[in-house]
Amino acid sequence: MKITPINLKYLKFKSNAADGAPGANPVYATVNVPDEVQISTIKKALEELKSVEFLPNDFLYMETTGINPPFKNGREAIDWINQSGAKILYADFSSPNVHACLNYNKEDGSIIFINSNYKDNCTHADILAISEAILHECGHGKDFDCENSIQEELNCLSLNVMCHRFYEKKYPGIFKNSDSFLFSQGVSLYPKLFFDFYKTALIQRVAQKYGYLQSGDNKHKAGKLAHSIKQEYENATYV
Ligand SMILES: [Zn+2]
């Protein structure tokens, strides 16, 4: 089987850093040819995603926080994958801290890469977490451009948060014993940060990860929160 090494930096990668990577360091990825188990994991994750209904109060909360979730439920994201022909693949990333990323260009269309560290994770909780990562990247893919901004990240992160809270309700206790990096620094972290009243930790976290980006862009006008994050980034030194 042929493994194609790709350099995301030169493939007009959506942002200069993949989701989960610190700051603007470029991340390199080597695509894996998925085996049967991996294909079945992705299928299961998509099956879960299809049934996701955001809790109405969560959706309202996001809107009042100045966040525009790109999808209203999981079904819309699945429809986007089918209509856009987006591919989902596993890749080895140069940084182990990257959960997933999206590559888009006119020739290849949209490709969602999942960190291959998660490829053999087939517990139910892991499959749910992978579906959340896919949902986030679909949110980025929806606008078919290579531009990114703090506001766009907030919008896409809100999808993870609402999806995670739906799963917690649907499968009580499912994430209780999940403490791997995928959970502690990803899917289980953002729900806490988003729903904190003062959002100080959220602002710091997003500033650290995405503060180097512009506050907003043409398709995602920066709200108050995005401006506060940019301000935090400019006032602090993040390496
Ligand atoms: Zn993102």
py3Dmol code that shows the C-alpha trace and the ligand (Angstrom):
import py3Dmol

protein = """\
ATOM      1  CA  MET A   1       0.000   0.000   0.000  1.00  0.00           C
ATOM      2  CA  LYS A   2       1.224   3.465  -0.833  1.00  0.00           C
ATOM      3  CA  ILE A   3       1.597   5.961   1.973  1.00  0.00           C
ATOM      4  CA  THR A   4       1.585   9.493   0.648  1.00  0.00           C
ATOM      5  CA  PRO A   5       3.621  11.955   2.657  1.00  0.00           C
ATOM      6  CA  ILE A   6       2.020  15.340   2.541  1.00  0.00           C
ATOM      7  CA  ASN A   7       3.162  18.611   3.900  1.00  0.00           C
ATOM      8  CA  LEU A   8       0.166  20.494   5.149  1.00  0.00           C
ATOM      9  CA  LYS A   9       2.047  23.750   5.268  1.00  0.00           C
ATOM     10  CA  TYR A  10       2.289  23.736   1.507  1.00  0.00           C
ATOM     11  CA  LEU A  11      -1.155  22.342   0.974  1.00  0.00           C
ATOM     12  CA  LYS A  12      -2.789  25.609   1.985  1.00  0.00           C
ATOM     13  CA  PHE A  13      -3.725  24.192   5.292  1.00  0.00           C
ATOM     14  CA  LYS A  14      -6.755  25.842   6.874  1.00  0.00           C
ATOM     15  CA  SER A  15      -4.675  27.553   9.523  1.00  0.00           C
ATOM     16  CA  ASN A  16      -1.002  27.521  10.321  1.00  0.00           C
ATOM     17  CA  ALA A  17      -1.627  25.206  13.222  1.00  0.00           C
ATOM     18  CA  ALA A  18      -3.912  22.238  13.463  1.00  0.00           C
ATOM     19  CA  ASP A  19      -6.520  21.964  16.173  1.00  0.00           C
ATOM     20  CA  GLY A  20      -4.844  21.095  19.431  1.00  0.00           C
ATOM     21  CA  ALA A  21      -1.434  22.377  18.311  1.00  0.00           C
ATOM     22  CA  PRO A  22       0.085  25.235  20.249  1.00  0.00           C
ATOM     23  CA  GLY A  23       0.386  28.574  18.511  1.00  0.00           C
ATOM     24  CA  ALA A  24       1.256  28.948  14.884  1.00  0.00           C
ATOM     25  CA  ASN A  25       3.786  26.135  14.534  1.00  0.00           C
ATOM     26  CA  PRO A  26       3.325  24.288  11.285  1.00  0.00           C
ATOM     27  CA  VAL A  27       2.230  20.685  11.614  1.00  0.00           C
ATOM     28  CA  TYR A  28       3.207  17.986   9.170  1.00  0.00           C
ATOM     29  CA  ALA A  29       1.118  14.949   8.472  1.00  0.00           C
ATOM     30  CA  THR A  30       1.613  11.585   6.844  1.00  0.00           C
ATOM     31  CA  VAL A  31      -1.586  10.030   5.645  1.00  0.00           C
ATOM     32  CA  ASN A  32      -2.305   6.437   6.612  1.00  0.00           C
ATOM     33  CA  VAL A  33      -4.197   4.045   4.452  1.00  0.00           C
ATOM     34  CA  PRO A  34      -7.011   3.029   6.770  1.00  0.00           C
ATOM     35  CA  ASP A  35      -7.573  -0.636   7.591  1.00  0.00           C
ATOM     36  CA  GLU A  36     -10.882  -2.349   8.249  1.00  0.00           C
ATOM     37  CA  VAL A  37     -10.932  -1.496  11.951  1.00  0.00           C
ATOM     38  CA  GLN A  38     -10.257   2.167  11.293  1.00  0.00           C
ATOM     39  CA  ILE A  39     -12.901   2.384   8.606  1.00  0.00           C
ATOM     40  CA  SER A  40     -15.397   0.815  10.963  1.00  0.00           C
ATOM     41  CA  THR A  41     -14.418   3.290  13.729  1.00  0.00           C
ATOM     42  CA  ILE A  42     -15.071   6.230  11.391  1.00  0.00           C
ATOM     43  CA  LYS A  43     -18.391   4.701  10.315  1.00  0.00           C
ATOM     44  CA  LYS A  44     -19.465   4.266  13.922  1.00  0.00           C
ATOM     45  CA  ALA A  45     -18.439   7.839  14.737  1.00  0.00           C
ATOM     46  CA  LEU A  46     -20.493   9.147  11.807  1.00  0.00           C
ATOM     47  CA  GLU A  47     -23.446   7.016  12.865  1.00  0.00           C
ATOM     48  CA  GLU A  48     -23.319   8.610  16.349  1.00  0.00           C
ATOM     49  CA  LEU A  49     -22.942  12.075  14.875  1.00  0.00           C
ATOM     50  CA  LYS A  50     -26.069  11.625  12.779  1.00  0.00           C
ATOM     51  CA  SER A  51     -28.222  11.388  15.912  1.00  0.00           C
ATOM     52  CA  VAL A  52     -26.796  14.426  17.698  1.00  0.00           C
ATOM     53  CA  GLU A  53     -29.358  17.055  18.699  1.00  0.00           C
ATOM     54  CA  PHE A  54     -27.922  20.062  20.506  1.00  0.00           C
ATOM     55  CA  LEU A  55     -29.752  20.935  23.715  1.00  0.00           C
ATOM     56  CA  PRO A  56     -31.926  24.000  22.919  1.00  0.00           C
ATOM     57  CA  ASN A  57     -30.615  25.963  25.904  1.00  0.00           C
ATOM     58  CA  ASP A  58     -27.021  25.265  24.887  1.00  0.00           C
ATOM     59  CA  PHE A  59     -27.703  26.648  21.416  1.00  0.00           C
ATOM     60  CA  LEU A  60     -29.268  29.803  22.864  1.00  0.00           C
ATOM     61  CA  TYR A  61     -26.357  30.169  25.270  1.00  0.00           C
ATOM     62  CA  MET A  62     -23.871  30.084  22.381  1.00  0.00           C
ATOM     63  CA  GLU A  63     -25.825  32.688  20.442  1.00  0.00           C
ATOM     64  CA  THR A  64     -26.012  35.053  23.398  1.00  0.00           C
ATOM     65  CA  THR A  65     -22.253  34.593  23.861  1.00  0.00           C
ATOM     66  CA  GLY A  66     -21.722  35.920  20.321  1.00  0.00           C
ATOM     67  CA  ILE A  67     -21.031  32.529  18.795  1.00  0.00           C
ATOM     68  CA  ASN A  68     -22.570  31.266  15.566  1.00  0.00           C
ATOM     69  CA  PRO A  69     -22.535  27.459  15.466  1.00  0.00           C
ATOM     70  CA  PRO A  70     -22.099  26.379  11.817  1.00  0.00           C
ATOM     71  CA  PHE A  71     -24.604  23.523  12.173  1.00  0.00           C
ATOM     72  CA  LYS A  72     -27.868  23.127  14.045  1.00  0.00           C
ATOM     73  CA  ASN A  73     -27.407  19.404  14.694  1.00  0.00           C
ATOM     74  CA  GLY A  74     -25.220  16.430  13.764  1.00  0.00           C
ATOM     75  CA  ARG A  75     -27.391  15.534  10.798  1.00  0.00           C
ATOM     76  CA  GLU A  76     -26.492  18.832   9.090  1.00  0.00           C
ATOM     77  CA  ALA A  77     -22.782  18.008   9.398  1.00  0.00           C
ATOM     78  CA  ILE A  78     -23.335  14.551   7.888  1.00  0.00           C
ATOM     79  CA  ASP A  79     -25.267  16.162   5.034  1.00  0.00           C
ATOM     80  CA  TRP A  80     -22.355  18.548   4.502  1.00  0.00           C
ATOM     81  CA  ILE A  81     -19.898  15.603   4.304  1.00  0.00           C
ATOM     82  CA  ASN A  82     -22.094  13.826   1.759  1.00  0.00           C
ATOM     83  CA  GLN A  83     -22.753  16.893  -0.354  1.00  0.00           C
ATOM     84  CA  SER A  84     -19.176  18.190  -0.344  1.00  0.00           C
ATOM     85  CA  GLY A  85     -17.615  14.750  -0.838  1.00  0.00           C
ATOM     86  CA  ALA A  86     -15.290  15.445   2.110  1.00  0.00           C
ATOM     87  CA  LYS A  87     -12.960  12.558   2.927  1.00  0.00           C
ATOM     88  CA  ILE A  88     -12.027  11.405   6.420  1.00  0.00           C
ATOM     89  CA  LEU A  89      -8.583   9.856   6.860  1.00  0.00           C
ATOM     90  CA  TYR A  90      -6.105   9.025   9.593  1.00  0.00           C
ATOM     91  CA  ALA A  91      -2.732  10.731   9.615  1.00  0.00           C
ATOM     92  CA  ASP A  92       0.470  10.706  11.660  1.00  0.00           C
ATOM     93  CA  PHE A  93       1.039  14.276  12.800  1.00  0.00           C
ATOM     94  CA  SER A  94       4.425  15.751  13.572  1.00  0.00           C
ATOM     95  CA  SER A  95       2.926  16.936  16.863  1.00  0.00           C
ATOM     96  CA  PRO A  96       1.287  14.306  19.084  1.00  0.00           C
ATOM     97  CA  ASN A  97      -0.920  17.021  20.569  1.00  0.00           C
ATOM     98  CA  VAL A  98      -2.978  17.526  17.438  1.00  0.00           C
ATOM     99  CA  HIS A  99      -6.369  15.874  17.525  1.00  0.00           C
ATOM    100  CA  ALA A 100      -7.537  16.545  13.998  1.00  0.00           C
ATOM    101  CA  CYS A 101      -7.219  18.995  11.167  1.00  0.00           C
ATOM    102  CA  LEU A 102      -8.755  19.934   7.879  1.00  0.00           C
ATOM    103  CA  ASN A 103      -7.115  20.406   4.540  1.00  0.00           C
ATOM    104  CA  TYR A 104      -8.973  22.231   1.827  1.00  0.00           C
ATOM    105  CA  ASN A 105      -8.014  23.231  -1.653  1.00  0.00           C
ATOM    106  CA  LYS A 106      -9.936  23.421  -4.911  1.00  0.00           C
ATOM    107  CA  GLU A 107      -8.242  20.378  -6.466  1.00  0.00           C
ATOM    108  CA  ASP A 108      -8.565  17.919  -3.592  1.00  0.00           C
ATOM    109  CA  GLY A 109     -11.645  19.344  -1.914  1.00  0.00           C
ATOM    110  CA  SER A 110     -12.002  18.887   1.845  1.00  0.00           C
ATOM    111  CA  ILE A 111     -10.082  16.227   3.723  1.00  0.00           C
ATOM    112  CA  ILE A 112     -10.464  15.724   7.464  1.00  0.00           C
ATOM    113  CA  PHE A 113      -7.449  14.099   9.129  1.00  0.00           C
ATOM    114  CA  ILE A 114      -7.777  12.331  12.470  1.00  0.00           C
ATOM    115  CA  ASN A 115      -4.680  11.717  14.588  1.00  0.00           C
ATOM    116  CA  SER A 116      -3.659   8.110  14.031  1.00  0.00           C
ATOM    117  CA  ASN A 117      -2.915   7.777  17.747  1.00  0.00           C
ATOM    118  CA  TYR A 118      -6.652   7.418  18.071  1.00  0.00           C
ATOM    119  CA  LYS A 119      -7.050   4.834  15.343  1.00  0.00           C
ATOM    120  CA  ASP A 120      -7.133   1.814  17.626  1.00  0.00           C
ATOM    121  CA  ASN A 121      -9.222   3.522  20.247  1.00  0.00           C
ATOM    122  CA  CYS A 122     -12.437   1.746  19.863  1.00  0.00           C
ATOM    123  CA  THR A 123     -14.171   2.158  23.185  1.00  0.00           C
ATOM    124  CA  HIS A 124     -17.545   3.782  22.911  1.00  0.00           C
ATOM    125  CA  ALA A 125     -16.252   6.982  24.576  1.00  0.00           C
ATOM    126  CA  ASP A 126     -13.392   7.169  22.068  1.00  0.00           C
ATOM    127  CA  ILE A 127     -15.746   6.812  19.143  1.00  0.00           C
ATOM    128  CA  LEU A 128     -17.864   9.650  20.511  1.00  0.00           C
ATOM    129  CA  ALA A 129     -14.759  11.817  20.944  1.00  0.00           C
ATOM    130  CA  ILE A 130     -13.684  11.108  17.370  1.00  0.00           C
ATOM    131  CA  SER A 131     -17.150  12.093  16.159  1.00  0.00           C
ATOM    132  CA  GLU A 132     -16.757  15.393  18.018  1.00  0.00           C
ATOM    133  CA  ALA A 133     -13.425  16.030  16.308  1.00  0.00           C
ATOM    134  CA  ILE A 134     -15.007  15.277  12.926  1.00  0.00           C
ATOM    135  CA  LEU A 135     -17.873  17.660  13.697  1.00  0.00           C
ATOM    136  CA  HIS A 136     -15.431  20.448  14.567  1.00  0.00           C
ATOM    137  CA  GLU A 137     -13.548  20.051  11.294  1.00  0.00           C
ATOM    138  CA  CYS A 138     -16.812  19.933   9.317  1.00  0.00           C
ATOM    139  CA  GLY A 139     -17.575  23.321  10.863  1.00  0.00           C
ATOM    140  CA  HIS A 140     -14.325  24.648   9.381  1.00  0.00           C
ATOM    141  CA  GLY A 141     -15.013  22.959   6.069  1.00  0.00           C
ATOM    142  CA  LYS A 142     -18.446  24.439   5.605  1.00  0.00           C
ATOM    143  CA  ASP A 143     -17.194  27.777   4.261  1.00  0.00           C
ATOM    144  CA  PHE A 144     -14.859  26.237   1.629  1.00  0.00           C
ATOM    145  CA  ASP A 145     -11.985  28.605   2.191  1.00  0.00           C
ATOM    146  CA  CYS A 146      -8.501  28.527   3.662  1.00  0.00           C
ATOM    147  CA  GLU A 147      -9.056  31.458   5.934  1.00  0.00           C
ATOM    148  CA  ASN A 148      -9.377  31.040   9.675  1.00  0.00           C
ATOM    149  CA  SER A 149      -9.991  33.371  12.594  1.00  0.00           C
ATOM    150  CA  ILE A 150     -10.544  33.317  16.335  1.00  0.00           C
ATOM    151  CA  GLN A 151     -14.265  33.773  15.723  1.00  0.00           C
ATOM    152  CA  GLU A 152     -14.336  30.818  13.326  1.00  0.00           C
ATOM    153  CA  GLU A 153     -12.548  28.688  15.939  1.00  0.00           C
ATOM    154  CA  LEU A 154     -15.045  29.719  18.616  1.00  0.00           C
ATOM    155  CA  ASN A 155     -17.913  28.819  16.310  1.00  0.00           C
ATOM    156  CA  CYS A 156     -16.415  25.399  15.591  1.00  0.00           C
ATOM    157  CA  LEU A 157     -15.483  24.758  19.235  1.00  0.00           C
ATOM    158  CA  SER A 158     -19.071  25.438  20.219  1.00  0.00           C
ATOM    159  CA  LEU A 159     -20.045  22.426  18.101  1.00  0.00           C
ATOM    160  CA  ASN A 160     -17.758  20.176  20.180  1.00  0.00           C
ATOM    161  CA  VAL A 161     -19.151  21.569  23.385  1.00  0.00           C
ATOM    162  CA  MET A 162     -22.800  21.103  22.455  1.00  0.00           C
ATOM    163  CA  CYS A 163     -22.167  17.671  20.963  1.00  0.00           C
ATOM    164  CA  HIS A 164     -20.304  16.553  24.088  1.00  0.00           C
ATOM    165  CA  ARG A 165     -23.096  17.712  26.349  1.00  0.00           C
ATOM    166  CA  PHE A 166     -25.628  15.859  24.201  1.00  0.00           C
ATOM    167  CA  TYR A 167     -23.603  12.630  24.536  1.00  0.00           C
ATOM    168  CA  GLU A 168     -23.291  13.091  28.318  1.00  0.00           C
ATOM    169  CA  LYS A 169     -27.051  13.269  28.491  1.00  0.00           C
ATOM    170  CA  LYS A 170     -27.652  10.410  26.085  1.00  0.00           C
ATOM    171  CA  TYR A 171     -25.045   8.118  27.693  1.00  0.00           C
ATOM    172  CA  PRO A 172     -24.781   9.099  31.373  1.00  0.00           C
ATOM    173  CA  GLY A 173     -21.304   8.498  32.829  1.00  0.00           C
ATOM    174  CA  ILE A 174     -19.811   7.542  29.463  1.00  0.00           C
ATOM    175  CA  PHE A 175     -16.785   9.856  29.799  1.00  0.00           C
ATOM    176  CA  LYS A 176     -16.190   9.200  33.491  1.00  0.00           C
ATOM    177  CA  ASN A 177     -13.072   7.080  33.126  1.00  0.00           C
ATOM    178  CA  SER A 178     -11.722   8.725  30.010  1.00  0.00           C
ATOM    179  CA  ASP A 179      -8.667  10.726  30.963  1.00  0.00           C
ATOM    180  CA  SER A 180      -6.408  10.409  27.910  1.00  0.00           C
ATOM    181  CA  PHE A 181      -5.093  13.509  26.168  1.00  0.00           C
ATOM    182  CA  LEU A 182      -7.963  13.391  23.673  1.00  0.00           C
ATOM    183  CA  PHE A 183     -10.349  13.937  26.586  1.00  0.00           C
ATOM    184  CA  SER A 184      -8.432  15.963  29.178  1.00  0.00           C
ATOM    185  CA  GLN A 185      -7.123  18.496  26.642  1.00  0.00           C
ATOM    186  CA  GLY A 186      -9.972  18.256  24.208  1.00  0.00           C
ATOM    187  CA  VAL A 187     -13.524  17.104  24.344  1.00  0.00           C
ATOM    188  CA  SER A 188     -13.953  17.205  28.134  1.00  0.00           C
ATOM    189  CA  LEU A 189     -12.138  20.506  28.595  1.00  0.00           C
ATOM    190  CA  TYR A 190     -14.054  22.944  26.425  1.00  0.00           C
ATOM    191  CA  PRO A 191     -17.538  22.287  27.868  1.00  0.00           C
ATOM    192  CA  LYS A 192     -16.197  23.380  31.278  1.00  0.00           C
ATOM    193  CA  LEU A 193     -14.495  26.461  29.847  1.00  0.00           C
ATOM    194  CA  PHE A 194     -17.439  27.603  27.736  1.00  0.00           C
ATOM    195  CA  PHE A 195     -19.933  27.343  30.562  1.00  0.00           C
ATOM    196  CA  ASP A 196     -17.814  29.142  33.132  1.00  0.00           C
ATOM    197  CA  PHE A 197     -19.503  32.442  33.960  1.00  0.00           C
ATOM    198  CA  TYR A 198     -16.437  34.658  33.646  1.00  0.00           C
ATOM    199  CA  LYS A 199     -14.826  32.711  30.787  1.00  0.00           C
ATOM    200  CA  THR A 200     -11.361  33.778  31.931  1.00  0.00           C
ATOM    201  CA  ALA A 201      -9.894  30.308  31.410  1.00  0.00           C
ATOM    202  CA  LEU A 202     -11.609  30.052  28.016  1.00  0.00           C
ATOM    203  CA  ILE A 203     -10.117  33.349  26.895  1.00  0.00           C
ATOM    204  CA  GLN A 204      -6.644  32.270  28.039  1.00  0.00           C
ATOM    205  CA  ARG A 205      -6.890  28.842  26.459  1.00  0.00           C
ATOM    206  CA  VAL A 206      -8.126  30.084  23.079  1.00  0.00           C
ATOM    207  CA  ALA A 207      -5.583  32.925  23.128  1.00  0.00           C
ATOM    208  CA  GLN A 208      -2.826  30.386  23.673  1.00  0.00           C
ATOM    209  CA  LYS A 209      -3.986  28.104  20.870  1.00  0.00           C
ATOM    210  CA  TYR A 210      -5.460  30.491  18.352  1.00  0.00           C
ATOM    211  CA  GLY A 211      -4.565  34.022  19.477  1.00  0.00           C
ATOM    212  CA  TYR A 212      -2.166  34.480  16.558  1.00  0.00           C
ATOM    213  CA  LEU A 213      -5.121  34.337  14.152  1.00  0.00           C
ATOM    214  CA  GLN A 214      -7.076  37.423  13.102  1.00  0.00           C
ATOM    215  CA  SER A 215     -10.056  38.149  15.383  1.00  0.00           C
ATOM    216  CA  GLY A 216     -12.608  37.672  12.643  1.00  0.00           C
ATOM    217  CA  ASP A 217     -12.777  37.233   8.892  1.00  0.00           C
ATOM    218  CA  ASN A 218     -15.166  38.024   6.042  1.00  0.00           C
ATOM    219  CA  LYS A 219     -17.488  35.152   6.825  1.00  0.00           C
ATOM    220  CA  HIS A 220     -17.086  35.218  10.618  1.00  0.00           C
ATOM    221  CA  LYS A 221     -17.358  38.699  12.044  1.00  0.00           C
ATOM    222  CA  ALA A 222     -15.539  38.945  15.362  1.00  0.00           C
ATOM    223  CA  GLY A 223     -17.741  39.323  18.406  1.00  0.00           C
ATOM    224  CA  LYS A 224     -16.839  40.626  21.842  1.00  0.00           C
ATOM    225  CA  LEU A 225     -15.385  37.323  23.002  1.00  0.00           C
ATOM    226  CA  ALA A 226     -13.125  37.007  19.949  1.00  0.00           C
ATOM    227  CA  HIS A 227     -11.881  40.564  20.513  1.00  0.00           C
ATOM    228  CA  SER A 228     -11.164  39.801  24.186  1.00  0.00           C
ATOM    229  CA  ILE A 229      -9.150  36.746  23.124  1.00  0.00           C
ATOM    230  CA  LYS A 230      -7.102  38.770  20.636  1.00  0.00           C
ATOM    231  CA  GLN A 231      -6.504  41.371  23.329  1.00  0.00           C
ATOM    232  CA  GLU A 232      -5.384  38.668  25.768  1.00  0.00           C
ATOM    233  CA  TYR A 233      -2.977  37.283  23.163  1.00  0.00           C
ATOM    234  CA  GLU A 234      -1.492  40.706  22.494  1.00  0.00           C
ATOM    235  CA  ASN A 235      -1.047  41.407  26.196  1.00  0.00           C
ATOM    236  CA  ALA A 236       0.597  38.099  26.988  1.00  0.00           C
ATOM    237  CA  THR A 237       3.481  36.205  25.487  1.00  0.00           C
ATOM    238  CA  TYR A 238       2.571  32.733  24.369  1.00  0.00           C
ATOM    239  CA  VAL A 239       5.233  30.483  22.991  1.00  0.00           C
TER     240      VAL A 239
END
"""
ligand_1 = """\
1
ZN
Zn -10.476 24.381 14.740
"""
view = py3Dmol.view(width=600, height=400)
view.addModel(protein, "pdb")
view.setStyle({"model": 0}, {"cartoon": {"style": "trace"}})
view.addModel(ligand_1, "xyz")
view.setStyle({"model": 1}, {"stick": {}})
view.zoomTo()
view.show()
